[in-house]
């Protein structure tokens, strides 16, 4: 059985109403690393994020934060583990959460990549994800 939580409801100490649908997680190629998952999320947001976020009519504060963070996300080759975790956390329960169910050209959801990355990087430990993500300098841009 796959130990990756399908939602933050399955993770100790975290509650949200978001969840992946049956089969979403299985679409992520098992050989992808956390950095690969980060890169796919990063590329999707760079190509589609601003336009899709505008269509979703995010609140002005969420839109401001999202648009401030988007250009500051480092490329996959420059991203530190804390930055990778920051993006995973934001997709699962933060400024990028609006893209949770958005799919890339491969039909894989942003949250599926994020959960897979957490599994690869922290063996699914959401507490470790939160601790690591909190150390990212990108948090300064959310104020």
N, C-alpha and C positions, 0 to 999 in steps of 0.2 A: 504494500500500500504506500502511496506517495505521501511523505510526511509534510509536504508543503501545505500550509493553510490556504484554503480557497478564499478566505476573507480574513479581515482583522478580527472578526468575531471568533475565529478559531485560534487566534493567538492570545496567549495569556496576558491579561491586563489591558487589552485593547478592545474597544467596541465601536462598531460602525455598521451601517445598514448595507454597505456595499459588499458584493460577493460576485465571484466569477460564476459563470454558468458551467454546467457539466461539460467536460471535454475541452474547455478553454485552456487549461494548464497543459494538457497533453499536446497541444499544438506547438509548444516551445521545444525546439530541438534540444535533447538532453545534453548534447555536447557544448552548448553555449555556456560561456563563462559569465560571471557578473559584469565584467567589462564589456562583453559582447551585448548583453542585455541593456546596459547603460547606453552603448552606442546606438542601438536600434531605437530606444526611447528618445535619445537626443536628436537623432536624425529626423524622426517623425515630427517632433516639436519644432525643429528648425524649419522644416518644409511646410508644415500644416498648422502649427500651433496658433499663431496670431490670428489667422483667418478663421479657424474653427472656434477659437475662444470668443471672437467678436460675434460670431453667429449664435453662440450660446448665451450671449448677453450676461456675462458674469457681472457681479456687483462691481462698482467702480473701484473699491479697495482691492478685491481679488484680481481684477484686470490690471490694476496698477502694479501689484506685486508680481503677477505673472509676467507682464511685459518688462519689468525691471530685472527679473531673474533670467529670463530666456537668453538674452545675449551674454550673460555672465557665466553660463554653464560651460565648463571647460570641455574641450574635445576629449574623446575617449583616451587618447594618448597622453593628455595632460591631466586627466582627472585623478585625484587622490582617492583612496578608498572611502574617505569621509564624504567626498563630493558625490561619489557613486551612490553611497547610502542616502545622502541627502535627497537625490533625485528619486530614488526608490520610495523613500518615505513620503515625499511630496505627491507622487502619483497615487500612493495607497491611501493617504490621509492628510492632504495638505493643499497647497496652492495649485498643484497640477492634477488634483483629484477629479476635476471635471473630465479629464481624458481617460479615466479608469477603463471604460468600455470602448474607447476608440481603437480601431484596428489599423495596422499597417498594411502595406500592399501584399503581405503574406497571409493576411487574415488573422494575425495574432494581436491580442489586446495588450495595451500598455501595462495594465495591472498584471497580466500573465508574465510579461517580461520582468516586472518588478518583483513579483513573488519568486520567480525562478532565480533571479539574481540574489535575493535574500537567502534562498536555500543554498546556493553555491557559496556565498560569502560568509554566511553565519549559521548554516545548517537549520534555517528557518526560525532562528531565535529573533523575534521582533524586539525584545528588550535590548539585545546587542545592536540591532539596527538603529534603534532610537538613540542609544548612547553614542554610537559612531557618527550618525548624522548630525547630532547636536554639536559635534566638534568641527563641522565644516564652516569655513569662513563665509559661505553663501548665506548662512543664517542672518548675517548682518544686513543683507539686502531686503529682508522681510519686514523690517521695522517701519 
